[in-house]
């Protein structure tokens, strides 16, 4: 498993976590923001009117209403990124990472407007009467030209569709059930295998009904889960009201310096905070990834831009509202920079040669440079001598989850509630545990993802009951995301291999969903970063190529609107 994780990290270093990736994402969104004259601001009020049904007409082509399409797309984005992803971003990059998540969302509102409009414009009606759309269809059907000659981009469409299938696992299925099962285990003690099995059956029952059943379920789940989550979140924020202003200062004050060390948090430089914030921001709202256009393609509408308007609201709701609330919970509660007792995952363990002391500022600075990839330190190779669970060596430094690990105990990992303490030697190679015996390390370190959010929710008016709100919210958020992404995957499979391939895809999707419930979370998060990039890059290339088409579409919508709704207050489309 460690070899797999190392390989994924290697691949991720070239795409999902590469320094150029967030610049490509933000650069495209910023280009369209300026090129189209800030549509996310100009059209925001109009978008609210559209999703409320103000301009709906009967007998329009499509399978779902504007609201159902929005709910389906939101259910695909409102998931672990809002609960676990925000906690992971702050864990890695500090409060400044949340700022970059918000910037990504503000710019992403324009990106999503463009990709949804173009995908809706070039959607296709299938033989069974349902609508199919998404970037692969505009890449196939749009009039791409280069030097006056038509260019066939079916190859790019195939790459995107294949990446969508992969991403349906890496974004929509695996991290969702993994976060659910981890949280239910920590909160209720429910075995991860049981969680995976029960939810896999429920998932199968929903997705077999196709987009209409998916839309019916998600349009009810999204409002319900938002209400539950906000009640719990504001119970924490208001309980810690004196920390609201300091939290906001931390978010915006360290933007151009990186987040300083505080508590058990060693600190993060500006590059790390920027990269992690943008990466998690994309994982949260998926702007530019090309996933939401697949859901919006089912909406009943004649004018593609009307659905693009609806899409403007997604990053605003998903990231600017929900992720900000989650971030304030984490920061105001103080849980994010405190060490908590937890079981150490091998993939997050790093054992350094020589002993470094956290209270020594010089030592702490060396660790800061090391974990922020500025100046790497030598890693430890050898044996850890353990007696009654306590490590006897003093010639190493144990790092877990980007923090100094304290009060470490070693146990035999026998899958029991109370395991026997370990006595013997543990093999370490290049800073990693290389011992094949079932051994686990339990100690105090920073935690991240859903477990961190659950800890933060306990520090409010509801006390320990707050963690149950996270568990319920995560269950609803993440499960609805898995439902929506199954639809994205089956549309991609339909494009690549035809409708008959969908049943086989759904079977694999449900099986993978089950097994991911009890796998290493770090591996799954790394996989998600890779699959996001594999979808995003072809989509960004496609929408940039069709920039003039997009501007023309806005003008055509303006003409349509003035003709059909004369005298109606509307923004200037030209």
HUQUIJO-V543234 format. One record per backbone hydrogen bond with DSSP energy under -1.0 kcal/mol. NH is the residue of the N-H (numbers start at 1). CO is the residue of the C=O. E is the energy in kcal/mol with one decimal. If there is no record, write none. Layout:
BEGIN
NH,CO,E
NH,CO,E
END
This chain:
BEGIN
5,1,-2.4
6,2,-2.5
7,3,-2.1
8,4,-2.5
9,5,-2.5
10,6,-1.9
11,7,-2.3
12,8,-3.0
13,9,-1.7
14,11,-1.5
17,12,-2.7
18,15,-1.0
24,20,-2.0
25,21,-2.2
26,22,-2.9
27,23,-2.6
28,24,-1.8
29,25,-1.8
30,26,-2.9
31,27,-2.3
32,28,-2.2
33,29,-2.1
34,30,-2.0
35,31,-3.2
36,32,-2.5
37,34,-1.1
38,33,-4.1
41,38,-1.3
42,38,-2.4
43,39,-2.6
47,43,-2.4
48,44,-1.7
49,45,-1.6
50,46,-2.0
51,47,-2.3
52,48,-1.3
53,50,-1.7
54,49,-1.9
56,53,-1.2
63,298,-3.5
64,298,-2.1
69,65,-2.4
70,66,-2.4
71,67,-3.0
72,68,-2.6
73,69,-2.6
74,70,-3.1
75,71,-2.6
76,72,-1.2
78,74,-4.6
79,77,-1.2
82,79,-1.4
83,79,-1.0
84,80,-1.5
85,80,-3.6
88,84,-2.2
89,85,-2.4
90,86,-2.5
91,87,-2.0
92,88,-2.0
93,89,-3.3
94,90,-2.1
97,94,-1.6
98,95,-1.2
100,96,-1.5
101,97,-1.5
102,98,-2.0
103,99,-2.2
104,100,-2.1
105,101,-1.7
106,102,-2.5
107,103,-2.3
108,104,-2.3
109,105,-1.5
111,107,-1.5
112,108,-2.9
113,109,-1.4
114,110,-2.1
115,111,-2.5
116,112,-2.3
117,113,-1.7
118,114,-2.4
119,115,-2.0
120,116,-2.6
121,117,-1.9
122,118,-1.5
123,120,-1.1
124,132,-3.4
126,130,-3.0
129,126,-1.9
132,124,-2.9
137,134,-1.6
138,134,-1.4
139,135,-2.4
140,136,-1.0
141,137,-2.9
142,138,-2.1
144,142,-1.3
146,149,-3.0
149,146,-1.5
151,144,-3.5
157,153,-2.1
158,154,-2.2
159,155,-1.8
160,156,-2.5
161,157,-2.6
162,158,-2.5
163,159,-2.5
164,160,-2.2
165,161,-1.9
166,162,-2.0
167,163,-2.9
168,164,-2.0
170,166,-2.5
171,167,-3.3
172,167,-1.4
174,169,-2.5
177,173,-2.0
178,174,-1.9
179,175,-2.0
180,176,-2.1
181,177,-2.9
182,178,-2.2
183,179,-2.1
184,180,-2.6
185,181,-2.0
186,182,-2.2
187,183,-2.6
188,184,-2.2
189,185,-1.0
190,184,-1.5
195,191,-2.1
196,192,-2.4
197,193,-2.3
198,194,-2.5
199,195,-2.3
200,196,-1.8
201,197,-1.6
202,198,-1.9
203,199,-2.6
204,200,-2.1
205,201,-1.9
206,202,-1.6
207,203,-2.5
208,204,-1.3
209,206,-1.6
210,207,-1.5
214,210,-2.3
215,211,-3.1
216,212,-1.9
217,213,-2.2
218,214,-2.8
219,215,-2.2
221,217,-2.2
222,218,-2.6
224,220,-1.3
225,221,-3.0
226,222,-1.9
227,223,-2.0
228,224,-2.0
229,225,-2.1
230,226,-2.5
231,227,-2.0
232,228,-1.7
233,229,-2.5
234,230,-2.6
235,231,-1.2
237,233,-2.4
238,234,-2.2
240,236,-1.8
241,238,-1.3
243,240,-2.4
244,241,-1.5
247,243,-1.9
248,244,-2.2
249,245,-2.5
250,246,-2.1
251,247,-2.0
252,248,-2.2
253,249,-3.0
258,254,-2.3
259,268,-1.0
262,265,-1.8
264,337,-3.5
265,262,-2.0
268,259,-2.5
273,269,-2.4
274,270,-2.7
275,271,-2.5
276,272,-2.5
277,273,-2.3
278,274,-2.5
279,275,-2.3
280,276,-2.6
281,277,-2.2
282,278,-2.4
283,279,-2.0
284,280,-2.0
285,281,-2.5
286,282,-2.9
289,286,-1.8
294,291,-1.6
296,292,-2.4
297,293,-1.4
298,295,-1.5
299,296,-1.8
300,64,-2.7
301,61,-1.6
308,304,-1.5
309,305,-2.3
310,306,-1.4
311,307,-1.7
313,310,-1.3
314,311,-1.1
317,313,-2.6
318,314,-3.3
319,315,-2.2
320,315,-1.8
321,316,-1.6
322,317,-2.1
324,319,-1.0
325,321,-2.1
326,322,-2.3
327,323,-2.6
328,324,-2.4
329,325,-1.9
330,326,-2.3
331,327,-2.5
332,328,-2.5
333,329,-1.7
336,330,-1.1
338,335,-1.1
340,445,-3.1
342,443,-2.7
344,441,-3.0
348,345,-1.8
349,346,-1.5
350,399,-2.8
351,431,-1.9
352,397,-2.8
353,378,-2.2
354,395,-1.8
360,357,-1.3
364,360,-2.8
365,361,-2.2
366,362,-1.6
367,363,-2.0
368,364,-2.2
369,365,-2.3
370,366,-1.8
371,367,-2.8
372,368,-1.4
373,370,-1.6
374,369,-3.1
375,369,-1.3
380,351,-2.8
382,428,-2.6
384,426,-2.5
386,424,-3.6
387,390,-2.5
389,422,-2.6
390,387,-2.0
392,385,-3.6
397,352,-1.9
399,350,-2.7
400,403,-2.5
401,348,-1.4
405,398,-2.5
406,444,-2.6
409,442,-2.7
410,389,-2.1
411,440,-2.8
412,420,-3.0
413,438,-2.7
414,412,-1.4
422,410,-2.4
424,386,-2.6
426,384,-2.2
428,382,-3.0
429,432,-2.8
431,380,-3.1
432,429,-1.9
434,427,-2.3
439,437,-1.3
440,411,-2.5
442,409,-2.7
443,342,-2.0
444,406,-2.9
445,340,-1.8
453,449,-1.6
454,450,-2.5
455,451,-1.8
456,452,-2.2
457,453,-2.1
459,456,-1.7
461,235,-1.3
463,460,-1.3
465,462,-1.8
466,463,-2.0
467,464,-1.0
468,465,-1.2
470,466,-1.4
471,467,-2.0
472,468,-2.7
473,469,-3.3
474,470,-3.3
475,471,-2.1
476,472,-2.4
477,473,-3.4
478,474,-2.7
479,475,-1.7
480,476,-2.1
481,477,-1.8
482,478,-2.2
483,479,-1.8
484,480,-2.3
485,481,-2.6
486,482,-1.2
487,483,-1.0
488,484,-1.7
489,485,-2.4
490,486,-2.1
491,487,-2.0
492,488,-1.8
493,489,-2.4
494,490,-2.0
495,491,-2.0
496,492,-2.2
497,493,-3.3
498,494,-1.4
501,498,-1.6
502,499,-1.4
505,501,-1.9
506,502,-2.7
507,503,-1.7
508,504,-2.1
509,505,-2.8
510,506,-2.3
511,507,-2.3
512,508,-2.8
513,509,-2.0
514,510,-1.8
515,511,-2.1
516,512,-2.2
517,514,-1.3
518,515,-1.3
519,516,-1.2
524,520,-1.3
525,521,-2.5
526,522,-2.2
527,523,-2.3
528,524,-2.2
529,525,-1.7
530,526,-1.6
531,527,-2.3
532,528,-2.0
533,529,-1.5
534,530,-1.9
535,531,-1.3
536,532,-2.5
537,533,-2.1
539,535,-1.4
540,536,-2.9
541,537,-2.0
542,538,-2.2
543,539,-2.5
544,540,-2.0
545,541,-1.7
546,542,-1.4
547,544,-1.3
550,546,-2.2
551,547,-2.0
552,548,-2.2
553,549,-2.1
554,550,-1.8
555,551,-1.6
556,552,-2.2
557,553,-2.1
558,554,-1.9
559,555,-1.9
560,556,-2.3
561,557,-2.8
562,558,-2.3
563,559,-1.8
564,560,-2.2
565,561,-2.6
568,565,-1.7
END
